[in-house]
Amino acid sequence: MVQFESLANELLLDLFEFLDTTYLIRAFLGLNSRFDQLLYIHFQTNYFSFQSISKEDFDIICQQHLLLFIDKIISFRLSNEETPNLSELILSQNFTINRFIHLQSLSLYYIKSLDTLIKITFQCRYLLHLTHLEIINNEYGERYIRIFSLFDNIWNIPNLIYCNLNGIQKELTVPPRISSIAPYMKYLSIKNIKCNLRFLSGLFECTPNLQHLCSTIKSDSTNEHLEFVIPSMISLELSFEIFLDSMKNILEKMPNLYYLTIETSKIYLDGNEWEHIIINYLPKIKIFRLKINFEFCLHTNKEEQIDQILNTFRSTFWLEKHQWFVRCHWNPYDSTKLITLYTLPYAFKTIHYSNEYCSKSTCFDEEEYRSYDHVRSIFYQNKMNNINSFNSLNHFNTHFPYVQHLSINIPYDNNFLHCFQSLNILKSLEVFLSENSDYYQLQTLINQTLHLYSLKLISDQTLNPGLFHLTSKSIYRLDLIKFSLNGSDYFNDEDCNKLIDSPLGLQCEVLFIRINNRTNILHLIKKMSNLRLLVFECKGDRQNSSSTINDELVQWLKNRFLSIHSIIRDRSNPSYIQVWINRQKEIPNNGILISKIRYKNFRLLKSNVLAFFSKFSVPKQNT
C-alpha cells in the first residue's frame, strides 16, 4: 500500500475514472485524509452511479457514506433496471434530489413510476446548476397516462440546456400545458413521443431557443401546420408518420437548418422530389441523413425498379454538389417486398440484416461506405434455406466495428462473422434457438467476445441442455425467461441444480428465469452465491397486478427472507417478481459491512490495481 500511496494525485484520479462508484468507496474511503480528499475531487468531476449495484452495497453507501458526498456530486445516475425500486428507496431515505445542490447532470434509467418521476423532477426545480437531464427506459418506453405534470416540472428547471426524454412513450395531440418557458434549453429528444403539429407548436412556444430536436411526428390531418418560424433550429431528427404537405410545412418553418435526419416508412419520395424540397426549403443544409422503408411495386422486375430509384439520386445535385450517396438493400426472397433506402454513410444506430440481402448504391465504387460505424444494434435474420449463401452484402465486406448488441438465430451463416473485425465491445447477445441449434457455434461466437455482459436465450422447442456447458469469463447476466428446456417452459428442480453448477451459473449476478415451484426460488438464491438480482415467473402464480397488497407469493417470500431482500412485482409485467438480494455479513474492512463474495472481488481489485501501477513506480534511491 505504501508503494500505491507514492503515486501522484493525478495518476490516482486517472485510475478512479475507470473504477465503479461502489469499488471506489469500498477501496479508498477512510484509508486516510488524502484518499478521502481525492474521492471528493473525483465526484466533483465524474458521475456517481447506482447502476448495477448490490442491495447490501446500496444500503451501506446510503447509511454510511452518501451524506459525505451529497453536496459535492455533479453527475448522478439512478437506474431501476438491475436495482428494482432503487429510486423510490433513495427518496424514502430522505436523499431527495434537491439536496444534491451542485448537481449538473441527472440520468434516470428504467424508472417506470410516473409518480416517482414527478417527485424527482419537482425537486430538480430547486437545482440552480442542473443543465442536463435524461429519462431513459427500455426500448419500448413507458406509456404514461398523465404526462403534463412531468413536462411542467422539467420546463421549470431554471437552467436546463440538454433534455433527453426518450424513456417516455406517449401519443400527444394537444398543446402541452406548461406554466413556464425554458429559455436555456437547446437540445430536446422526445423520440418515443408521437406528437402532432399542434403539440409541436406549443412546445416551441415554451422552448424559444431550441437548436436541436429529435421527435416522432404523427398526424392524420392535412390541416395541421406550424404557426410560426423557428429561426433557432439548426439540427432536426424526425421520424415521420404524416402527410407530405405537413412535412414540407415543418421544413419551411426552419430556414436555418444545417443538419437534417429523417426516418420514415410513410412518405416515399424519389431523389428528384427530395432534391426539390432541399433546394426550396433548406437553403443552409450541410448534412442530410435519410432512411426510408417502402415496398416494391407489383408486377415489376425488382432489379429494374431498384435501378430506377437509384437513378433519381444520380443528378449533379446529389453526386457533385453535395456528394451525397444512397444505398438500397432488399431481400429478393422476402414476400413482404420491402426495400430500405438510406444515405451514406449509414447514420442510424440499429440495422436489420439477413444473409439473403442484396444491395446497390449510387457510389462510383460499390466498396465505398462499407463500414457502418454508427450501428450499435444488429438484428440478424438467418434463412435456413440459404445458410451457405454468399450474397452481395457479404461480398462487399460490410463491417460493423462498434456493435454493442447483437440479435441472431442459430445456426447462422459463418460468413456473417466476416462483418466484424472484432466483437470486443459487444455487451449483450440475444440468441434464438431451434431444435437443430448448434451450441458449439454459440460457444464459438461467445469466445470472440471480451466484454459480453448479458446473454439472452429464446426458444419454444425441445432443446438439448447445451446451456449448462457454455463458458464465458465476462457474462454475468442470464435471461432465460423465454427459454424452453426439455419441452417445458419452466425449470424444474433438476434443471435448477444443473444451472447452479454450470460455469455460467456459478458466476451469474443477474438471472431471469421461469421456475416450476416456489421452493426453486429459495434454492437459487442460496446456492448461486454471486446472484444479486433474481427476476422470475413462478408456475401457478395467479397475481395479475403489480400491487403487493394481498400478494400471497410476495408475502411468502418476505416471510422466508425476513424482509432483508427487496421483493416487488414488475410494473410492466406483473407475472414477474424481482428479488434484489442482500447478502449482508460482517467482515472487517475499514469498519464497514461488506458481503463475503464482494470482499473477495474487492481484494482482487486492489491486487490488480497495485500490480498495474507498480509498472510506473520509481524505485526509492538510497541517499
N, C-alpha and C positions, 0 to 999 in steps of 0.2 A: 504493500500500500504506500510505503514511503516513496518508491520509485514512481508510482502513479501520481502522487501528490507533487512530484517535481516538475510535472508538465506545466507549460504556460497556460494561463487562463484562456487564451484564445483557442488553444488546441482542445481544451476541455469543453468549451462552448460549442466548438465544431462537432465534437463527439455527441454532445447532448442532442443535437438536431437529428441524429439517426436512431435515437432510443425512444421507446414508448414512454408515455407520461407515467404510467404505473411503475415501470422499472426505474425511471429516474428518481422518483420519490423514495422507492424502497432502497435503492442502492446508495444514495448520496445524502438524503436529507438527515440531518442530525449527526453526521460524521464530525464536522467541525464548522466553525463560523464561516470559513472560506467557501466550502461547498454549499452551505446554505445561501450565501450571497450570490454564488454563481447560478443557483437554481432560480433565485428571484430575478436575476438578469435574464436568464433564459426565457422565463414565462412572460417577460415584458416584450419579447420579440418573436415568440413562437406560440403555436397553439397548445391549448390544454384540452386533452381529448378523453372522453369517457366512452369511446367506441371499443367494442370487443374486450371489455374488462370483466373480470370475475366478480361475483357478488361479494365475496369477502374483501377483495381489494377495494371495491367501491365503498363498502361500509367503513373500512379503515381510513381511507382518504377523506371521506366526509366527516368522520368523527374526530380525526386527529390532525389533519393537515390542510384541508381546503381553506380554513379561515386564515392561514398564514399567507395564502396567495391570492385571495379573492379580490383584493384591491390592486393587484399587480397584473393579473391576466388580461391580455389584449385580444386573444383569439380563443374561442370556446366552441367545442364540438359536443353535441349531445345526440345519442342515437338509441332508438328502441329496438333496433334490428336484432342484435345478439344480446341485448340487455333489456329484457321486457320491463316496461313500466318505469324505466330509469328516470325519464323526465319528470314524471309525477312524484317519484321518490325524492328527487332533488328539491322540488318545491315543498314537499311535506316536511323536509328537514330545515326549512327556513332559509335555504340558499336561493332566494329569489334573484332573478336576473338583474334587477336594478341595484343589487349590492356589488355587482362587478363594475365598479364605477369607471374603470379605464378601458372597458371592453370596446374594441373597434370592429370585431368580426364575430358573428354568431352563426353557426351552422346547425340545423335541426334535421336529423335524418329519421325516417320511418316513425314519426310521431303521428299516430292515426286519430288521436282525440282532438277534435276541434276545440273543445273547452280548454284543453291544455295549451294549445297554440294561442288561443285568445288571451289566456292569462300571461303567457310568456311575452307576447308582443305588446301587451298593455304595459308590462314592466319596462320594456325597451323604450318606451316613450320618454323615460327619465334619464336615458343614457346619452350624454352630450357628445361622446366620442364615437358612437356606433355609426359606421359608414357602410358596412357590408352585412347583408342578411341572406341566408339560404334556408329554404324549407324544401327538403328533398325526401321523397318517399320511394316506394318501389316503382318499377317501370309502368305500372298501371295507375299510379297515383291514388288519391282517395277522393271519393265522391261526397263532398260536404254538402249538406242540405242548406245550411245558412253560412254565408261567407262574408257578408259585407262588414260585420263587426271586426273580423280579422283584417280586411282591407283598410278599414278606418284606423285601426291601431298602427299598421305599418306606415301609412301615409302621414301619421303624426309623429313618427320618429324624426327628431328635428334635423339631423344632418346625414340622413341616409343617401348614399350615392349608388350603391350596387344592390339590386334586389332580384333574387332567383326564387321563384315560386313554382318551380316545375313539379314539386310534390303534390300540387293541388290539381285535382281533375274535376271540372265542372263545366256546364254549358250555361253561359250568361248572355241574356238578350236584352237586359235593361241597363241604363246607365248606372255606374257604381255610386252607392250612397257613401261618399267620403266627405268628412267635415273639414278637411284641411288640404292645402296644396303642399306638395313635396318639391320645394324649389331647387334642391340639390341633386335629386335623383336623375342619373344619366343612363343607367343600364337597368332594364327590366326584362325578365324572362318569365313568361306565363305559357309555356309551350303546351301544357295539357289542359289549359282553359280554352274551350271553344267559345269564341265571342263574336257577336255580330258588329256591324259598324256603329250602331247606337252606343253599345258598351265602349267601343274603342274611342269614339268621340268624347265620351265622358271621362275616360281615362286620360286622354291627352289634356283635357281642361285641368285636371288635378296634377298633372305632371308636365308643366310647360317647357321644361328644359331637357326633356328626354332626348338622348342621342342614339341609343341602341334599343331596339325592341325585338323580342323573339316571341311569337304567338301563333295560334291557330285561328284562322278566320273562317267562320261558317255563317252562311246566310241563305235563306230560302226566298228572299225578296230581291227584285231588281230595283226597288225604290230607295234602298238604303245608300247613304253617301256620307263621307266625312264632310263636316260642315266648314272646316277652315284649314288653312295651310299650316303645316308643321315644319318651319324652317330649320329647327334644331336637329332634326333627324338625319343622321349620316349613315347608319347601319341598320338594316332591316332583315330579319329572318322570319319567313312566314310559311306556314302550311296552309294551303287554300282548299276550302270547300265552298266556293262561292261562284257567282256568275262573272263572266269576263268583264262586263261593264263595271262591276264593283271593284275588281282588281285594278282596272285602269284608273278608277277614281282614287284609290289609295295611293298609287304611284304618282298620280298627278299632283296630290297634295304634299308631296315630299320632294321638292325640287333640288334639294342639296344632298341627295343620297349618293354616297361613294361606294357602299358595299350592299349588295342585294343577294339574298339566298332564298330560293323558292323551291318548295317541295309540294307536289300536288298529284292527285290521281283523278281530279275532277275537271281540270281545264287542259285540253290538248291544243297546243299551238305549234306550228312548224317554225323553222328558222326564219323564214321571211316575216312571219307575224311577230315573232319576238324582236326581230330587228326593227320593225316599225314602232313597236312600243318603246324600246330603249331610246331610239332617236327622238321620239316625240315627247316622252315623259321623263327621261332620266339623262339630262344633259351632262351631269357631272360623274356619271357612273365609272368606276375604275375596276371593281371586282364584281363579276356576275357568276353566281353559282346556281345551278338548276338541276332538279331531278323530277322526272315525270314518269308515272306508270300509266300505260294505256294498252289497248288491245288491238290486235291485227284486224284489218277489215276482212270480212268473209269473202271467200272465193277469190282471194288474191294471193299470188305467189309471195311467200314470206320474204324471201331474199330480195325480190324486186321491190317490195314495199319498204324494206329497211333502206335500200339504196335511194329510193325516192325521198324518204325522210331526211337522210344524211345530206343529200344534195342541196336541200334548202338551208343547210348550215355551212355551205362551202362558198359563200359570197365573199367579196372583198372585205365587207364589214366584219365578218367572222374570222377569216383566216389571215388577213393582212393588217387591218386597222387595229383590231383588239387581240389577235392571235388567241382567240377562244375556240377550243376544240371540244367536240362532243363524242360520246361513245354510246352505242346501243348494245345491250345484251339481252338475250332471249333464249327460251328453251324450245327447240323445234319439235319436241315430242309432247309438249305440255298442252293439254286440252283447253286450258284457260286462255291460251293465245296472248299471254301478257308480254309486253315489251317494256323495258326500263331504259330511259334515255337520260343521260346526265353529262354535265360539263366536266372537263378535265383540268387539273387533277381532281379526282373524286373527293368531295368536301364533306361527306357525311360520316357519322360515327358508326352506323350499322350497315350491313350489306347481307343480302340473301344470295346464296351461291349454290351451284349444282354442278355435278360432273357432266351434265348434259348441255350446259350453256354453250352458246356461240356468241361471238361479238364482232362488231365492226365499228370503226371510228372515222372521223374526218382528219386524223393525223396523217402527215406525209409519210410517217413511218409507224406502222401498227405496233411496234415495240415500245413506242414512247408512252409515258404516263402509266407504266405497269406497276408502279409502287403506290399502293393505296395507304398512304401514311396517316390519314385521318381516321381510318377504321379502327374502332375499339372492340366491336362485337360482330362476330360472323355466325350466321345461321346456315349451316352447310347441309344440303339435302343430297344424299347419295342414292341414285337409282340403281336397283339391283340388276335390272336388265342391261345396264350399260356400265357394269362395275369396272370393266377394263377399258372404257372409252378414253380416248386422248383427244379432247376437243380443242377448239381454238383458244379458249381461255387458258388451258394448261399449256398449250403450245407457245403462247406468247408470254409465259412465265409471269403471271400476275403474282405480286408479292404483297403480304400484309405484315409489315415489320413491327407494328405496335399493338397487336391484338391482345386484349385482356380477358375477353370472354369468348368461348367457342361452344357452339351447339352443333352436335354431329350425331349421325346414326351409324351404328356398327353392324356389319362390316362396311368399311369405306374404301374408296379408291385410293390406293397408296400414292398415286400421282398428286393427290391433293396436298400432301405434306411438302411437296416441292414449292408450294406457295409461301412457305415460311422459311426464312433464313434462320430463324431461331424462334423458339417458344418460351424463351427465358422470362418474359414479362407476363405470360398467361397466368391469370389469377383464379379464374373459375371455368369449369368444364361441365357441360351438360351433355349426357350421352343417352341416346335412345337405343335400346337393345331389342333384338328379336331372337327367335328360337335358335337361329344359326349364328348368333353373335360369337365373335372370337375374342375371348378375354386376353389372349396373348397380344392381339392387335391393340386392345385398350391399354395393356401394360406398356407396350411399345410407345404409345402416344404419351402416356404419363411419364415415361423415362426421359422424354425430350424436354420436360419442363423442369425449371429450377424453383419457381416461386408459386406453383399451383397450390392455392389455399382451399378451394371448395370443389367438391366433386358431387354432381347430382346425377343419379341413375334413374332412368324411366323405362318401365316395361309393363306389358299387360299380358305376357305369356309365360309359360313354364320355362324356367331357366336353370342351367346348372349353377351350382354355388361357387362360381369362379370369383365372386366378390370377395370371399374370405381369404383369397390368396394374393390379392392385389397389394402392392407395396409402394410407398412414397415417403420421402423424408419431409415433405412440405405440406401435405394435405392434413388439415385439422378440422375441416367441416365436411360432414357427410349428409347428403339429403337423399333418403331412401323412402320418402313419403309416398312416392308413386312407383315403387319398385316391387314387383311380384316375385315371390320365391316359391318354387315347387308348387305352383298352381294356386297359391294363396296370396291375398293382398296383405295379410298380417303376419308378422314374425311371431313364431311360437317359442316355447322355452328353449328348444334345441337350437333354433335359428339365432336367438339372442346370445346363447352361450358361444356359438361359433363366431358371432360378430365381436363379442367381448375379447375373445382370444386371438382374433385376427390382427395382422400388422396394422391395418388402418384403425381398427377398434381400439387398440392399445394406446394410440396417441390422439384419438379423436377428442376434440374440445366442444364441438357443436354438432348435435345429431338430430335429424328429422326422421321420424320412423312411425310406422303403424304397427301396433302390438296386439297380440291375441287376448291378453288379460292383464289386469292392473298390477298383478304381482311382478310382471316383467319390468315395470317402471322402477320398483324398488331395487330389483336385481341389477339393472343397467346403471343406476346412479351409484350403487355401492361398489360394483366391480370395475366400472370404467373410471379410473381414478383421475384422469385428466379432464373429464367432462365438466363443463361449466354451464352449458345450456342444453336442455333436452326439450324438444318440441315433438309431441306425439299425438296420434289419434288412437283411441282405445276401442276395440271391438265391443259393441254392446252399449257404448256411451250414447245416451239419447238427448243430451243437452243441445239445444239449438239456439242458444242466446249467449252472448259474451258476458252477461251478468253472472256474478258468482253467488248471488242470493239463491239459497236453496239448491246449490250446485253440489250434488251428492259426491261426485268423484273428486272435485277440488277439495271439498271438506275432508274427505277420506285421506287424501294426500297430506293435507296440513296436519291432521291428527298424527299421521305416521312420522312426519318430519319435525314435529313440534314447532312449526312455523319458522324454522331457520332459513328455509328457501323462499324465494318469491314465486308464487304459483298463481297464474292467471290464464284466462282463455284469450285466444287471439280475437281481436275485434273484427277482423275481416273474415276469418274462418273459425267460427265458434266450436267446431268439432276438434280443433287443435288446442291442446293445453301446453303452456310454456312453463317450464321449471328452470328458473335461474338459480343455480346451485351455489350454496355457501358451504365450503369445507373448512370452516374456521377452526384452527388449532393454535395452541400457544407454543411458539418456538422463539427462543431468544435471538433477537437481531435488532439492535438499536432500540430495544424496549418496545417494539411494536408487534402486533399479531400478524402472522402470515401463514398460509397453508403449507403443508408439508411438500406437496408437489410443486408449488410455486417457489418454495425455498430452494429446491434443487435447481430449478431453472435460473433462479436469481444468482446462485453461486456459480453456475456455469457461465452466465452472462459476465459476471465480474472477471472470471478467469480469462474469457476471450478478450475482453476489453484490455486487460493488463497485458496479455500476450501481444495484442496488436500494437499498443503504444510503446511497448518495450523496444520496438524497432527504431523509434525516434528518440529514445533516451540517450543522453550523452553521459558516458561513464564519469563518475566523480574523480577528479585528479587529486593526487596527494600533494600537499603543499609543505 
